[in-house]
Amino acid sequence: MSLSRAGSCTLLTALLALAGCGGPEVVSHLPGAPKVKPKQREAGVPVLPPAGSGRGGYYKDDGPGENPPPNLLQTPDAEVRNDPLLPRSNRPYTVFGTTYEPIPNDKPYTVRGMGTWYGKKFHGQRTSSGELYDMYKMSAAHPTLPIPSYARVTNLATGKSVVVRVNDRGPFKSSRVIDVSYTAALKLGLLLNGSSELEVTRIMPDEIERMVAARKAGAVIAAVEGVPASALRPGAPLLPGAGPDELEDFILSRDTATDTAAPSSSGYYLQLGAYAKENSAARMRERLAGATRGSDFAVVQAGSLYRLYGGPYGSREEAAAAAARLPTALQLKPLIVQREVN
């Protein structure tokens, strides 16, 4: 055996011995060794082609991050507030030969069209507002909505809805109406497709004032009832469609409504709100019945609360479709609940 051959065998023996005791961290670095499996993704978060792969329903040089934070599906909506507009971010501007003129602060806005999301390529970069873009927060880019402002975005295919903070400009394609953050896209159910037909409705300043007042009222009621601060849901329309005189009647909606509060017939229901006074729940029921041409809605007493339900529906999909048809002007955030009666 030649010296060179003997040296090769010695090296091979050493590498095999190292691999035998070094564990997968060492083996994975040897030529041709199998890759160590990455940690398991959170349930409900789809595994997407990596950024820059040219695959997936997003721009070829964009995509998801390698290690998203846990519990993204529990991320609350953006917490609305009436921040002053930024003059530098609300002037007319031109991109790719097209001039965009931001809408006035007192102008309502609702549009339906294809929406997309943006991620790793822009993560950590400055947005048009000057804030850093965080793909794991509830934000969005829009070509003409005021900066900063808030919008309710609904996936028309699933009925899922979120509230996002508009702090950036884009997308700059006529076929796209909004770019939402990775987390907003996850909660809307459009990560896998990369795009979906969405409805975008601006939350107007007067509505934000009502929501802020309701949030404060809810915090007071929660403190009195001993509800933990973690149960408060920032950004949610806490008192759907209510005027200032109804704020004191607001009761914070819980994420875990008791099953005994559901109607007595089996099926799927939309839980639409909870009120301290029966007449407030009845007024909202009348508004819904009028706006939806006689659909079935019921007020059910549960302890000191009066919960408003729609249904029953034969399947979760049917309930989701009914939720998508609810008038956006009422700013409801329905929850789908199932009731089994023996």
C-alpha positions as CSV (number, residue, x, y, z in Angstrom):
1,M,0.0,0.0,0.0
2,S,1.4,3.4,-1.0
3,L,1.9,6.2,1.6
4,S,-0.7,8.3,-0.2
5,R,-3.2,5.4,-0.2
6,A,-2.5,4.7,3.5
7,G,-3.0,8.4,4.3
8,S,-6.4,8.4,2.5
9,C,-7.5,5.4,4.5
10,T,-6.3,7.0,7.7
11,L,-8.3,10.2,6.9
12,L,-11.4,8.2,6.0
13,T,-11.1,6.2,9.2
14,A,-10.9,9.4,11.2
15,L,-13.9,11.0,9.5
16,L,-16.0,7.8,10.1
17,A,-15.0,7.8,13.7
18,L,-15.9,11.5,14.0
19,A,-19.2,10.9,12.3
20,G,-20.0,8.0,14.7
21,C,-19.7,10.1,17.8
22,G,-20.4,13.6,16.6
23,G,-24.2,13.3,16.1
24,P,-26.3,14.9,13.3
25,E,-24.7,18.3,13.7
26,V,-21.4,16.9,12.5
27,V,-22.8,14.4,10.0
28,S,-24.8,17.2,8.3
29,H,-21.5,18.9,7.5
30,L,-19.9,15.9,5.8
31,P,-20.0,15.9,1.9
32,G,-23.1,14.1,0.7
33,A,-24.6,13.7,4.2
34,P,-28.4,14.1,4.6
35,K,-29.7,17.4,5.8
36,V,-30.9,17.7,9.4
37,K,-34.6,18.2,9.4
38,P,-35.6,21.8,10.4
39,K,-37.8,22.3,13.4
40,Q,-41.5,21.6,12.9
41,R,-43.6,24.5,11.8
42,E,-46.5,25.8,13.9
43,A,-49.8,24.1,13.2
44,G,-51.8,26.1,10.7
45,V,-48.8,27.9,9.2
46,P,-48.1,26.6,5.7
47,V,-44.7,25.6,4.6
48,L,-43.8,27.8,1.7
49,P,-41.0,27.7,-0.9
50,P,-38.0,29.7,0.4
51,A,-37.4,33.3,-0.4
52,G,-35.5,33.8,-3.7
53,S,-36.5,30.3,-5.0
54,G,-38.6,31.7,-7.8
55,R,-41.4,29.4,-6.6
56,G,-44.5,30.2,-4.6
57,G,-47.2,32.8,-5.2
58,Y,-45.1,35.9,-4.4
59,Y,-42.5,38.0,-6.2
60,K,-39.6,35.7,-7.2
61,D,-37.1,37.6,-5.0
62,D,-39.4,37.8,-2.0
63,G,-40.9,35.2,0.3
64,P,-41.2,34.0,3.9
65,G,-38.6,34.2,6.7
66,E,-36.7,31.2,7.8
67,N,-37.7,31.2,11.5
68,P,-41.1,32.9,12.0
69,P,-42.1,33.7,15.6
70,P,-44.5,31.3,17.3
71,N,-48.3,31.9,17.7
72,L,-48.6,34.1,14.7
73,L,-52.2,33.0,14.3
74,Q,-53.0,34.6,17.6
75,T,-51.6,37.9,16.6
76,P,-54.2,40.6,17.4
77,D,-55.4,43.1,14.8
78,A,-53.6,46.4,14.6
79,E,-54.7,48.6,17.5
80,V,-56.4,51.6,15.9
81,R,-55.8,55.2,16.9
82,N,-56.1,58.6,15.3
83,D,-52.4,59.4,14.6
84,P,-51.7,62.7,12.8
85,L,-51.1,62.3,9.1
86,L,-47.5,62.6,7.8
87,P,-47.3,65.5,5.3
88,R,-44.3,64.0,3.5
89,S,-46.1,60.7,3.0
90,N,-49.4,62.1,1.7
91,R,-48.2,64.2,-1.2
92,P,-48.8,63.1,-4.9
93,Y,-46.0,60.9,-6.2
94,T,-45.1,59.1,-9.4
95,V,-43.9,55.5,-9.8
96,F,-43.2,53.8,-13.1
97,G,-44.8,56.7,-15.0
98,T,-48.0,56.6,-13.0
99,T,-49.0,59.5,-10.6
100,Y,-50.8,58.6,-7.4
101,E,-52.7,61.1,-5.3
102,P,-53.4,60.1,-1.7
103,I,-57.0,60.5,-0.8
104,P,-58.2,63.2,1.7
105,N,-58.5,62.2,5.3
106,D,-62.3,62.7,5.3
107,K,-62.9,60.5,2.3
108,P,-64.3,57.0,2.7
109,Y,-62.8,54.2,0.7
110,T,-63.9,50.7,-0.2
111,V,-62.6,48.6,-3.1
112,R,-62.6,44.9,-4.1
113,G,-59.7,43.3,-6.0
114,M,-56.7,41.1,-5.9
115,G,-54.5,41.5,-2.9
116,T,-51.0,40.2,-2.3
117,W,-48.4,40.1,0.5
118,Y,-44.8,41.1,1.0
119,G,-42.2,39.6,3.3
120,K,-38.5,38.9,3.7
121,K,-37.2,41.2,0.9
122,F,-38.5,44.3,2.7
123,H,-38.3,43.1,6.3
124,G,-36.5,45.6,8.4
125,Q,-36.5,48.3,5.7
126,R,-38.0,51.8,6.1
127,T,-41.6,52.1,5.0
128,S,-43.1,55.3,3.5
129,S,-44.1,56.3,7.1
130,G,-40.5,56.1,8.3
131,E,-41.4,53.1,10.4
132,L,-39.4,49.8,9.9
133,Y,-41.4,47.2,8.1
134,D,-42.0,44.1,10.3
135,M,-43.5,41.3,8.3
136,Y,-44.8,39.7,11.5
137,K,-47.0,42.7,12.5
138,M,-50.4,43.6,11.1
139,S,-49.6,46.2,8.5
140,A,-50.1,46.9,4.8
141,A,-49.0,49.0,1.9
142,H,-51.5,50.9,-0.2
143,P,-51.0,53.3,-3.1
144,T,-53.4,56.1,-2.0
145,L,-54.8,55.5,1.5
146,P,-53.6,58.1,4.0
147,I,-50.4,57.4,6.0
148,P,-50.9,56.3,8.7
149,S,-54.4,55.0,8.5
150,Y,-56.3,51.7,9.2
151,A,-58.2,49.4,6.9
152,R,-60.4,46.3,7.4
153,V,-59.3,43.7,4.9
154,T,-61.6,40.7,4.2
155,N,-60.9,37.6,2.1
156,L,-64.0,37.2,0.1
157,A,-63.5,33.5,-0.5
158,T,-63.3,32.6,3.2
159,G,-64.9,35.5,5.1
160,K,-61.8,36.0,7.2
161,S,-61.2,39.6,8.2
162,V,-58.4,41.6,9.8
163,V,-57.5,45.2,10.7
164,V,-54.2,46.5,9.4
165,R,-52.2,49.7,9.8
166,V,-51.4,51.3,6.5
167,N,-47.9,52.6,6.8
168,D,-46.3,52.0,3.3
169,R,-46.9,52.6,-0.4
170,G,-47.6,49.9,-3.0
171,P,-48.4,47.7,-4.8
172,F,-47.8,49.5,-8.0
173,K,-49.7,47.2,-10.4
174,S,-53.2,48.1,-11.5
175,S,-54.3,44.5,-10.9
176,R,-53.4,44.7,-7.2
177,V,-55.3,46.7,-4.6
178,I,-53.2,46.1,-1.5
179,D,-50.1,44.4,-0.1
180,V,-50.5,43.0,3.4
181,S,-47.8,41.8,5.8
182,Y,-46.9,38.1,6.1
183,T,-48.9,37.7,9.3
184,A,-52.0,39.5,7.9
185,A,-51.8,37.2,4.9
186,L,-51.5,34.2,7.2
187,K,-54.6,35.2,9.1
188,L,-56.5,36.0,5.9
189,G,-55.6,32.6,4.4
190,L,-53.8,33.9,1.3
191,L,-50.2,32.8,2.0
192,L,-50.3,29.6,-0.2
193,N,-52.0,31.3,-3.1
194,G,-50.0,34.4,-2.8
195,S,-53.0,36.4,-3.8
196,S,-56.8,36.4,-3.3
197,E,-59.8,38.6,-4.0
198,L,-60.1,41.0,-1.0
199,E,-62.3,43.8,0.1
200,V,-60.5,46.8,1.6
201,T,-62.4,49.3,3.6
202,R,-60.9,52.2,5.3
203,I,-61.7,52.7,8.9
204,M,-62.7,56.4,9.2
205,P,-61.4,58.7,12.0
206,D,-64.9,59.0,13.6
207,E,-65.2,55.3,13.7
208,I,-61.7,55.0,15.2
209,E,-62.8,57.4,18.0
210,R,-65.7,55.1,18.8
211,M,-63.5,52.1,18.7
212,V,-61.0,53.7,21.0
213,A,-63.8,54.8,23.4
214,A,-65.2,51.3,23.3
215,R,-61.8,49.8,24.0
216,K,-61.5,52.0,27.1
217,A,-65.0,51.1,28.2
218,G,-64.2,47.4,27.7
219,A,-61.0,47.7,29.8
220,V,-63.1,49.2,32.6
221,I,-65.7,46.5,32.4
222,A,-63.0,43.8,32.2
223,A,-61.3,45.2,35.3
224,V,-64.6,45.2,37.2
225,E,-65.4,41.6,36.0
226,G,-61.9,40.4,36.7
227,V,-61.1,39.6,33.0
228,P,-57.3,39.4,32.5
229,A,-55.7,42.0,30.2
230,S,-54.7,39.3,27.8
231,A,-58.4,38.8,26.9
232,L,-58.6,42.3,25.4
233,R,-58.4,42.2,21.6
234,P,-56.6,45.4,20.3
235,G,-58.0,46.7,17.0
236,A,-61.2,44.7,17.1
237,P,-64.4,46.7,16.5
238,L,-65.5,46.2,20.1
239,L,-68.9,47.8,19.7
240,P,-70.1,47.1,16.1
241,G,-72.0,50.0,14.6
242,A,-72.6,51.7,17.9
243,G,-73.0,55.4,18.6
244,P,-71.5,57.2,21.6
245,D,-74.7,56.7,23.7
246,E,-74.3,52.9,23.4
247,L,-70.7,52.7,24.6
248,E,-71.5,52.2,28.3
249,D,-73.6,49.2,27.3
250,F,-70.7,47.4,25.6
251,I,-69.4,44.1,27.0
252,L,-66.1,42.8,25.7
253,S,-66.4,39.8,23.5
254,R,-64.5,36.8,24.8
255,D,-62.4,34.5,22.5
256,T,-63.9,31.5,24.4
257,A,-67.6,31.9,24.5
258,T,-69.3,29.3,26.7
259,D,-71.2,26.6,24.8
260,T,-74.3,27.1,27.0
261,A,-74.6,30.6,25.5
262,A,-75.3,29.1,22.0
263,P,-78.8,28.7,20.6
264,S,-80.6,25.4,21.3
265,S,-80.7,24.0,17.8
266,S,-77.8,22.0,16.3
267,G,-75.7,23.6,13.5
268,Y,-73.2,26.3,12.8
269,Y,-73.8,29.9,14.0
270,L,-72.3,33.3,13.6
271,Q,-71.7,34.9,17.0
272,L,-72.0,38.6,16.2
273,G,-71.7,40.4,19.5
274,A,-72.5,40.5,23.2
275,Y,-74.4,43.3,25.1
276,A,-75.3,44.2,28.6
277,K,-78.8,45.4,27.7
278,E,-81.3,43.3,25.7
279,N,-82.6,46.3,23.8
280,S,-79.2,47.1,22.4
281,A,-78.8,43.5,21.1
282,A,-82.4,43.7,19.7
283,R,-81.6,47.0,17.9
284,M,-78.5,45.4,16.2
285,R,-80.7,42.4,15.3
286,E,-83.2,44.6,13.6
287,R,-80.4,46.4,11.7
288,L,-79.0,43.1,10.5
289,A,-82.5,41.7,9.6
290,G,-83.2,44.8,7.6
291,A,-79.8,44.9,5.9
292,T,-79.9,41.2,5.0
293,R,-83.5,41.0,3.9
294,G,-84.9,38.8,6.7
295,S,-82.0,36.4,7.5
296,D,-82.3,34.5,10.8
297,F,-80.8,36.3,13.8
298,A,-81.5,35.6,17.4
299,V,-80.7,37.2,20.8
300,V,-79.8,34.6,23.5
301,Q,-79.3,35.5,27.1
302,A,-76.3,34.0,28.8
303,G,-76.0,35.1,32.4
304,S,-75.9,38.9,32.4
305,L,-75.1,39.1,28.7
306,Y,-77.3,39.1,25.6
307,R,-75.5,37.5,22.7
308,L,-76.5,38.0,19.1
309,Y,-76.3,35.0,16.7
310,G,-77.0,34.3,13.1
311,G,-78.0,30.9,11.7
312,P,-78.1,28.0,12.0
313,Y,-76.1,27.0,8.9
314,G,-75.6,23.4,7.7
315,S,-71.8,23.6,7.5
316,R,-68.9,25.8,8.5
317,E,-68.4,26.7,4.9
318,E,-72.0,27.9,4.6
319,A,-71.5,30.0,7.8
320,A,-68.3,31.5,6.4
321,A,-70.1,32.4,3.2
322,A,-72.9,34.1,5.2
323,A,-70.2,36.0,7.2
324,A,-68.7,37.3,4.0
325,R,-72.1,38.6,2.9
326,L,-72.7,40.7,6.0
327,P,-72.8,44.4,5.4
328,T,-69.3,45.8,5.8
329,A,-70.8,49.1,7.1
330,L,-71.8,47.4,10.3
331,Q,-68.1,46.5,11.0
332,L,-68.9,43.1,12.5
333,K,-66.3,40.5,13.3
334,P,-68.3,37.3,13.4
335,L,-67.1,34.1,15.1
336,I,-68.2,30.7,13.8
337,V,-69.4,28.5,16.6
338,Q,-70.8,25.0,16.4
339,R,-73.7,23.7,18.5
340,E,-74.5,20.0,19.0
341,V,-77.9,19.2,20.6
342,N,-78.7,15.6,21.5
